[in-house]
Amino acid sequence: MRIVVTGGAGNLGREVMAALGRAGHEAVSASRRSGVDLRTGVGLAEVLRGADAVVHTADTLRPWEFRAVTLGGTRRLGEAVAAMERPAHLVYISIVGVDHHPYAYYRMKYAAEMALRDLPIPVTVLRATQFHSLAAALAGMRIGPLSLGVRGMQIQPVDIAIVGQRLAELATSPAPTGFTRATDLAGPDRFAAREIAELVARHTGKSVPRRVDVPAVGGTMRAFAEGVVLPGPEADLGGERFVEWLDHQPRILPRR
Ligand SMILES: NC(=O)c1ccc[n+]([C@@H]2O[C@H](COP(=O)([O-])OP(=O)(O)OC[C@H]3O[C@@H](n4cnc5c(N)ncnc54)[C@H](OP(=O)(O)O)[C@@H]3O)[C@@H](O)[C@H]2O)c1
């Protein structure tokens, strides 16, 4: 199969490209560095020509681009797929809990899911929890000997490789007739954010930080404290455990 991977050179996109390659498929990366810009649509129609499926992982970490890339780029991609002679199966990576979370990025991810739902094309949305690297970066934030966190926050991070593998499997499976959600995907272990902060501190050889838990004020912090980003009982759990992942990371963790 010929499968386009938006953001194929990004952290998750690389995993999808590798999984597709292992399974013998032709994987084509599409992002600005290969001449495809989701903000403008430049290069989209060309790269989609002849594609059987599209795995959409491209996104931005810049808050001022959430509307144009996270939402607008996803909608533009969906419309370009709808304009194909034979619309490809579009597989989109989203995040567990985006439908109940007021954080601006999560609201845009959910709006992007809804934009795809409104199009007459086969779509599969896979929601995953936070990747191990993000969990480590968030929980590992410290100010000198202190680490700050939201009281009550838990996290169940997932191995990025299993997410890439699952996206590749979905893209190479028979396409649904319309919009569908795959079973949510999460890692096997749930941690208090404080526990991750301690594991990361030990790994980096720093003293274990004194944890200062701030009460959850405002909708975003409350949603994290209330476990909105945690997987439900029906989620698939799997992949490398957080502690195993940490074991083979360099002492100075790569920045997210
Ligand atoms: N991190 C997590 O914990 C987590 C958890 C669940 C789901 N996710 C989802 O996973 C996805 C990928 O995350 P990631 O960590 O792999 O991101 P990443 O490493 O930042 O990669 C994103 C890619 O998007 C491309 N891109 C950015 N703006 C673009 C534009 N205007 N047009 C075309 N391509 C553009 C970039 O390539 P160029 O610079 O070449 O354009 C980049 O390689 C996101 O959708 C995110 O919501 C992440």
The ligand as a Tripos MOL2 file, in Angstrom:
@<TRIPOS>MOLECULE
LIG
   48    52     1     0     0
SMALL
NO_CHARGES

@<TRIPOS>ATOM
      1 N1          3.4570   14.0630   22.7940 N.am      1 LIG1
      2 C1          2.5030   13.3600   23.3590 C.2       1 LIG1
      3 O1          2.5620   13.0010   24.5450 O.2       1 LIG1
      4 C2          1.2810   12.9460   22.5380 C.ar      1 LIG1
      5 C3          0.3190   12.1010   23.0940 C.ar      1 LIG1
      6 C4         -0.7780   11.7110   22.3180 C.ar      1 LIG1
      7 C5         -0.8940   12.1830   21.0050 C.ar      1 LIG1
      8 N2          0.0640   13.0330   20.5240 N.ar      1 LIG1
      9 C6         -0.0770   13.5200   19.1420 C.3       1 LIG1
     10 O2          1.0020   13.0070   18.3720 O.3       1 LIG1
     11 C7          1.2040   13.8480   17.2470 C.3       1 LIG1
     12 C8          2.6730   13.9760   16.9280 C.3       1 LIG1
     13 O3          3.4060   14.4100   18.0030 O.3       1 LIG1
     14 P1          4.9960   14.4700   17.8570 P.3       1 LIG1
     15 O4          5.5310   14.5140   19.2300 O.co2     1 LIG1
     16 O5          5.4830   13.4360   16.9050 O.co2     1 LIG1
     17 O6          5.1930   15.8980   17.1530 O.3       1 LIG1
     18 P2          6.5080   16.4820   16.4840 P.3       1 LIG1
     19 O7          7.6990   15.6300   16.7490 O.co2     1 LIG1
     20 O8          6.5420   17.9240   16.8440 O.co2     1 LIG1
     21 O9          6.2110   16.3390   14.9180 O.3       1 LIG1
     22 C9          5.2250   17.0950   14.3030 C.3       1 LIG1
     23 C10         5.5710   17.2510   12.8310 C.3       1 LIG1
     24 O10         4.5660   18.0800   12.2460 O.3       1 LIG1
     25 C11         5.1490   18.7600   11.1620 C.3       1 LIG1
     26 N3          4.4530   20.0340   10.9850 N.ar      1 LIG1
     27 C12         4.3730   21.0760   11.8450 C.ar      1 LIG1
     28 N4          3.7030   22.0910   11.2830 N.ar      1 LIG1
     29 C13         3.3320   21.6790   10.0410 C.ar      1 LIG1
     30 C14         2.6350   22.2830    8.9480 C.ar      1 LIG1
     31 N5          2.1820   23.5540    9.0070 N.pl3     1 LIG1
     32 N6          2.4510   21.5680    7.8160 N.ar      1 LIG1
     33 C15         2.9320   20.3070    7.6980 C.ar      1 LIG1
     34 N7          3.6040   19.6830    8.6830 N.ar      1 LIG1
     35 C16         3.8120   20.3680    9.8340 C.ar      1 LIG1
     36 C17         6.6230   18.9840   11.5230 C.3       1 LIG1
     37 O11         7.4740   18.7490   10.3950 O.3       1 LIG1
     38 P3          8.0350   20.0190    9.5240 P.3       1 LIG1
     39 O12         8.7700   20.8780   10.4880 O.co2     1 LIG1
     40 O13         8.8620   19.3990    8.4430 O.co2     1 LIG1
     41 O14         6.8030   20.6910    8.9770 O.co2     1 LIG1
     42 C18         6.9100   17.9170   12.5910 C.3       1 LIG1
     43 O15         7.8450   16.9500   12.1570 O.3       1 LIG1
     44 C19         0.4310   15.1390   17.5350 C.3       1 LIG1
     45 O16        -0.7320   15.1370   16.7370 O.3       1 LIG1
     46 C20         0.0430   15.0280   19.0010 C.3       1 LIG1
     47 O17        -1.1820   15.6530   19.2960 O.3       1 LIG1
     48 C21         1.1430   13.4030   21.2330 C.ar      1 LIG1
@<TRIPOS>BOND
     1     1     2 1
     2     2     3 2
     3     2     4 1
     4     4     5 ar
     5     4    48 ar
     6     5     6 ar
     7     6     7 ar
     8     7     8 ar
     9     8     9 1
    10     8    48 ar
    11     9    10 1
    12     9    46 1
    13    10    11 1
    14    11    12 1
    15    11    44 1
    16    12    13 1
    17    13    14 1
    18    14    15 2
    19    14    16 1
    20    14    17 1
    21    17    18 1
    22    18    19 2
    23    18    20 1
    24    18    21 1
    25    21    22 1
    26    22    23 1
    27    23    24 1
    28    23    42 1
    29    24    25 1
    30    25    26 1
    31    25    36 1
    32    26    27 ar
    33    26    35 ar
    34    27    28 ar
    35    28    29 ar
    36    29    30 ar
    37    29    35 ar
    38    30    31 1
    39    30    32 ar
    40    32    33 ar
    41    33    34 ar
    42    34    35 ar
    43    36    37 1
    44    36    42 1
    45    37    38 1
    46    38    39 2
    47    38    40 1
    48    38    41 1
    49    42    43 1
    50    44    45 1
    51    44    46 1
    52    46    47 1
@<TRIPOS>SUBSTRUCTURE
     1 LIG1         1 GROUP 0 **** ****
